[in-house]
């Protein structure tokens, strides 16, 4: 079965913004509230920084 979805480009932008924000919340939550293996700490910090930079770049970084 195929489902044809017609999306406006602005809707796609909104979907990506929401996905990035939720991903950032998840990564920060995992890093802040769950045990993170010491070998993974550096990567978690890099991931958080990268997600924040992308959100800042698209103008969505500080609107919580």
C-alpha positions as CSV (number, residue, x, y, z in Angstrom):
1,X,0.0,0.0,0.0
2,X,1.3,3.5,-0.9
3,X,0.2,6.6,0.8
4,X,0.7,9.8,-1.0
5,X,1.3,12.8,1.3
6,X,1.4,16.3,-0.1
7,X,3.7,18.5,2.0
8,X,4.4,22.1,1.6
9,X,8.1,22.9,1.9
10,X,7.3,24.9,5.1
11,X,5.7,21.9,6.7
12,X,8.8,19.9,6.0
13,X,10.9,22.6,7.6
14,X,8.6,22.4,10.7
15,X,8.9,18.6,10.9
16,X,12.7,18.9,10.8
17,X,12.8,21.6,13.5
18,X,10.5,19.6,15.8
19,X,12.6,16.4,15.2
20,X,15.9,18.3,16.0
21,X,14.4,19.8,19.2
22,X,13.1,16.4,20.4
23,X,16.4,14.8,19.5
24,X,18.3,17.4,21.6
25,X,15.9,16.9,24.5
26,X,16.5,13.1,24.3
27,X,20.3,13.4,24.1
28,X,20.5,16.0,26.9
29,X,18.1,13.8,29.1
30,X,20.2,10.7,28.5
31,X,23.4,12.6,29.3
32,X,22.0,14.3,32.4
33,X,19.8,11.7,34.0
34,X,21.2,8.3,32.9
35,X,24.5,6.6,33.4
36,X,26.8,7.4,30.5
37,X,29.9,5.3,30.0
38,X,33.0,7.5,30.4
39,X,34.1,6.6,26.9
40,X,30.9,8.1,25.5
41,X,30.9,11.4,27.4
42,X,32.9,13.2,24.8
43,X,30.6,12.1,22.0
44,X,27.5,13.1,23.9
45,X,28.9,16.5,24.4
46,X,29.8,16.8,20.7
47,X,26.3,15.7,19.8
48,X,24.6,18.2,22.1
49,X,26.8,21.0,20.8
50,X,26.1,20.0,17.1
51,X,22.4,19.9,17.6
52,X,22.4,23.3,19.4
53,X,24.5,24.8,16.6
54,X,22.1,23.5,13.9
55,X,19.1,24.9,15.8
56,X,20.9,28.2,16.2
57,X,21.7,28.3,12.5
58,X,18.0,27.8,11.6
59,X,16.9,30.3,14.1
60,X,15.3,27.9,16.6
61,X,18.0,27.7,19.3
62,X,16.6,29.8,22.1
63,X,12.8,29.5,22.0
64,X,12.0,27.0,24.7
